[in-house]
Each structure stands twice: as C-alpha cells, then as structure tokens.
Amino acid sequence: MGGEPNGGQDLDRLAATVERLRREAERSRRAADDRALLELAKGILVERLRCGPAQAAEQLATLAAKAGVTRLEVAADVVNEVARDRVGEAGEAAPEVSVRLRVAESAVLGARDTQAVAAALLEHALAPLGATAVAVWAAEPGGALALAGYAGFATEEARRWRHMPPGVVTPAGRALTERRTIWHADAGLPAIGRHVAGGRVTVPMLSGGRVQGVLEICWPHTLPPHPPRIERQVEALAELCAHTLDSPFAPLAPAAAALSELVDLADALPDPALVLRAHLDARGELADFRVRHVNERITAGDGLLLEAYPLVSGALLLEAYPRAAGGMFAQLEQVHATGESFRAERMALGLSTTGVADVSITRHGDSLLLVWREHDEDGRLAGLLEHAQRLGRIGGFEENTVTGQITWNAQLYSLYGLSPGDQPVPLERLRDHAHPDDEIAIGRFLRTVLHHRRFAATAFRLTRRDGVARHMRVVAEPVFGPDGRLMAVRGAYQDISSQHWTEVALAVTRDQLAHTEQESAARSRLALQLQQAIMPPSHGTMESFGLHIAVRYRPAQKEHLVGGDWYDAVALPSRRVLLSVGDVAGHGVEAATGMVILRNALRGLATTGAGPAQLMAWLNMVAHHLTDRMTATAVCALYDPPTRMLRWARAGHLPPILLREGDGAELPMVKGPLLGAFTDARYEEGRLQLRAEDTLLMYTDGLIERRDHNLRHAQDRLLAIARRAASTLDHRLDDLLTHCNSDTDDDTCLIGVHLS
C-alpha cells in the first residue's frame, strides 16, 4: 500500500517520456519532409547552375537572406519555376501556400502506401485549410469504389466504407460518374463521415485521361460555394494523388499476358469485337484509342466500314473510322475514364455498313473491349410485319394456280382454328366454311377474282370446326405472269368480329340517341309554346297613370334552353300598377310551368291590396309548399300614381336601376331570400319617391351574365350602358339588349318604366 504513490509517479514520468519522444519523432518527420523539398530545390540548382551540392545550399541560403524569407519558401519558388505544374499554379497566390503544397508533395511522393499518402495530404496541405478528414477512393471495374486510404475518420467507420458498389449514389460516386469537381452541402446522400462533416468536396483523380479514383475532403462547417483559392489547391492535390495511387486495374500478370487473355476472349465471341488501348498526347491527355486486335468476325468481312485507312493492328481508331468521332468515341472515353460498362441498343456505331447496332463496351485493365451486333433490317422488318398481322388479326395466303400449292402464314391457321400441320382451305371452297346466309356474297367475290380476274373483297361469317363463329373480311387479287397468264392468287383474311359488334352497338346507341333527341325536341317545343302562350308581347308598350311602360323578352337561342324568366306589368283594381320580373331555376317544361304558376299567383295575390314584402312572403309559400320544391328569384314593385310612390321588394334578385338627370344607380339592396328556399322567409320593403322624367329598369340576369367576368363587373357594365342618352324608352331598351353582351345564352326579361 505504501508503494502506490511512487508507482503513480513512475507511470506519470513514463507517460511524459513517451509524449516527449512522440513530439520529437513528429518534429523529425516534419523536418524530413522539409528536407525533401530543400534537397529537391538544391538538385535543381545543381543542374541549372552547374555547381556542387554545397554551392547550391549556399545559394539557397543567400537568396533567402536577400528576400527576407525562409529557405523553404525559396525552395518552393525554385521548384515552381521549373515544374510549371498545377501544384505551382495553385501556390502562386501566397508563398506559404506554395511551401505547404510542395512539402505535401514531397511527403506524398515519399509515402510507403496510400494510407500514408492520405495522412500526408491532411497534415501538410488540408489541415491548414480547415479540413478535418480526407479519403482516397480507388476506382474499380464497373463503377465501384474502394477506400484505398483515409485520415481523420474513425477506424471502425472506415472499415464500414471499405467498398462502395456501383449504382449507390454517394458524393464520391457522383464525382466518378460525372468526372468533375463537386462541392457538396449536406444534401442527405450517404457518405463517409457524414455525422461530423458539414461540407465536403469530391475531386476525380485523372491520369492519362482515365479516372484513377476520387479524392474526398471533409470540413466541419459548410464552405462558400466554389471558393476558387481552395478549388485550385484541391484539384492540384488530386492530380498529385493520382500519380501515386496504384491502379486497381493493373494486371497481376505481365501486360503482354493480360492482353493475350483479352485477345483470346475477343476471338471466342460470336460477334465482331475490337480490343483498344488508350493513346495519349504529349501532355498525357487521352487523344485516341489504338486498335490492338480485331477478331475473326471482322477479318472475315462481317460488315466493317473501312475508311481512308485499312484496319491493321496498331492503327488509331479515329484514323481508321472517322465516323466513330460522334457518340461512340465519347462512350469509349467515359468507360476508359470511369471503368463503368456501357451497353446500348440500336446505337449509331460509325463502324458498320448499317450504322446501327447493339453495342457493349467494357474495360479490362488498360484496354477496352468493344463488341457489337448489327441489326438484320430484313429480319427486323419481317418481324414487324408479323407483329402487325398478329395485332390486326390478319392472315395472309397465296395459291399457285399452276402447281396448285397453297401457302398460309401462321396467323391464318389461327384465324381458321386449325393447326399448322392441317391442310389449308382453297379459296374456291370458302362456301364450305361460311354461314349459309353469306353464300351469295361469297359467290360474287369468287366470280370476280377467279373468273373476271379482278381484285375483290367481301365480308362473311366464318364457321370454324371448333364451333366458334367469327366475322371475317377477305381480300384477294390475281397475279399474272409476263405472258398474261394467271400464275397465283394472293390475299388476306382479317378477323373483324370486334369491329362488327362495335358497329352493332353504335347502331343501337344511335337509335337510342335519336329517340332521346326526338323526346327532348318535343319537350322543348312544348315549353316554348307554353311560354309564348302565357307571356305578353315581347315588344309591348303600356300607357297608364302617367307611366310609359315598355317590355322586352329575348328567349334563349337554343330551344332546349327555354327557361323560366317572366315579366309582368298590369293595372290593378286598386288603381295601382304592378311591375314584376322573375327567373325560375332550370330550363325546359318544368321551368316554364313554374314560371306560369308564380306569375299567375303573383297577379292574383296583388289584387288583395297587400304590399310588395307581403306579396313576396306569400309567393315564397307557393314556391315552397304548392310546387315540387321550386326555387326562383323575383322583383315585385307597386306604383301609386297619386303620390308617385314606388314600393318594392326582392327575393334573391338583382335590384332595379333608377335613371335620373343623366345619372344612374342601383336601388338599395333590401333583404329578401330566394323563393322556395325557406319555409318562413321574411322580406324587407323599399320605398322610392319618383320624379318627373325618372326611368326605372327591371331585368333578369340573362341580360348581363358572362362566363369570363364576375357579376359585379357585369352590373357596372350595365350601368355604363344605361347612362347613355336615348331619345325614347324603347330605344333605350333596344340599346341595352344590343350592347349588354352576355354569353350564357339564357332567357332575358327587361322592363322599362318612364314617368312623364
């Protein structure tokens, strides 16, 4: 027990020693990375200045002292001046960036494996940019990705992401497929380190025109969109990483052995095939593909289009086949870059005589295998014809009149209900398989074709031996030889059963529609006659007690739209004048009958001497109880000549318009619900003291309704027309009917009252 404190102190001293040694090792490693850059710069000076290593080191120190910078910054400038590469371009903006990138380059080039490459990138180049993790993905065949190295991620998470199969949408997978740098926010895609990364960038690592893999860098926060300074640096690092990444497609056997295996595979294929290898230009970019092998299907003359250059092993693809520079070359380039296989049907190939083929492109190591299968147009058209005949239920035949041979296609056997091995039915024996009632029509058909030797067609009912009856149509024409002799008869049968029964159903429907239309027309005529018998003359005028009253009625243009609009102007026994307009909901006989009921009821009720509000209440009871739940709108007014007082009420109707001294306005909207809507409806009464030369207008909504405007707009339009000057009341009403351009084709009633 007494030794525990001393034991704890010993552990602390041991831990401190380990930590000190770790820091020293880290400083030594960093110093080694810095020395690598210095040694590279010294080597460049030795070659350029023709001096020894000691003089080169002295020159570096002198330049640093004169410029007031460190030797590392001078070394980075020397390397940038000679290399003139993307790393140097990315570091031009600031000396510290240039040093950081060149030190990272030295560390990456000296790394023992891809895991060390990832750690060097993060430590020297990416951590100063704020990045916290980096993943190096190696491209695999078919568009898959393998995690070749990582830094900043937990080991367990990296183990879960060691392989991404093709077709899984991830940030790295998008960069591989699209072959471009992509900046990602948190878009919800599955990704390594998603729970700790706020922003990330994925950069394809290109080498020789081929995507070797993808460099993925993560930040703990969201980055500004496309920061140019960082974008240049990460693209330079991706290019550097591509040169150090061991190609996952490099064959385990020597290249010659791998090519030999691919050649054997191409020769074993039953379709034309080419083995291609990428051809790079002076800058290391993909410029073309060199033909390394052609299989026997091509050398045997199977449809290749030879251009200006003959196809020989070693020729460049675009030189031998310039037409492949279209879509085909782009697909070859995509497969070579990403390793993802490509397949397409009926593609413009640029290599074959037809120009259209089913194409397959796969990558095998550094080579591509291009395989295609040309389309047989004759066979394709024959297949289309057979398909069309099956869909149209058409069967063809030919009867050789010289040899007596009869040829049917498979569809005709099916139409007859026969098996392909059964004996075909000669055309002249058609009567034996038809309904007896069709014998005359078939006889005319056979005489026209076989005797008069002309084209003919007829319809008949085929009775099959399985008992099924089908409606058929047969067409035939004679075929003559050079000497005018009849050689054959060709034709076709078509099953028109569906068409026949459709025509029967349509005929029945037409009969039913005609009967319905006759009934509808009769009802419309009855409604119109009823309306014309009850309504006063549509252009009638009335002089009574100093009032000049004019009425207009415009029926619907279509008879089936005859409605329930009514108007009335009558002098009552009480020496008052009743003025009213109304509109029963609906059209036809029911609406016209309802109009008659309400109009006559109002006339009778008005003789009681009651006021307009009471008349509306009674009329509501008539509509609600004494009819089949009829609904209507109405305006009722009573004019008292001695006092010139107009009392009025409304039931859901538009208010009257008063024209006075060149101006016009609607009367105040008194309350009153629709007739027939409620049992105990109450109605308000309005009063208006008329003056000499006043004009009152009452109308139904058919005068103003339009489908493209609301009712308020239509009422304002009516007021504007009504305010126009008019020489007489009749002219004013005619002007309103002409210029109030309603479009609902409804009945219209209009009453004008002028006080002289």
Secondary structure, DSSP 8 states (H G I E B T S, - for coil): -TTHHHHHHHHHHHHHHHHHHHHHHHHHHHHHHHHHHHHHHHHHHHHHHT--HHHHHHHHHHHHHHHTS-HHHHHHHHHHHHH-SHHHHHTSS-HHHHHHHHHHHHHHHT-SSHHHHHHHIIIIIIGGGT--EEEEEEEEGGGEEEEEEEESS-HHHHHHTSEE-TT---HHHHHHHHTS-EEE---S---TTTTT-SEEEEEEEEETTEEEEEEEEEESS---SS-HHHHHHHHHHHHHHHHHS--TT--SS-HHHHHHHHHHHHHH-SS-EEEEEEEE-TTS-EEEEEEEEE-HHHHTT-SB---SS---TT-BHHHH-GGGGTHHHHHHHHHHHH---EEEEEEE-SSBSSSEEEEEEEEETTEEEEEEEE--HHHHHHHHHHHHHHHHTEEEEEEETTT--EEE-HHHHHHHT--TTS----GGGGGGGB-GGGHHHHHHHHIIIIIS---EEEEEEEE-TTS-EEEEEEEEEEEE-TTS-EEEEEEEEEE-HHHHHHHHHHHHHHHHHHHHHHHHHHHHHHHHHHHHHHS--TT-EEEETTEEEEEEEE--SSGGG-EEEEEEEEE-TTS-EEEEEEEEEEESHHHHHHHHHHHHHHHHHHTTT--HHHHHHHHHHHHHHSSSS--EEEEEEEEETTTTEEEEEEEB----EEEETTEEEE--------BTT-TT-----EEEE--TT-EEEEE-GGGT--TTS-HHHHHHHHHHHHTS--SSHHHHHHHHHHH----S---EEEEEEEE-
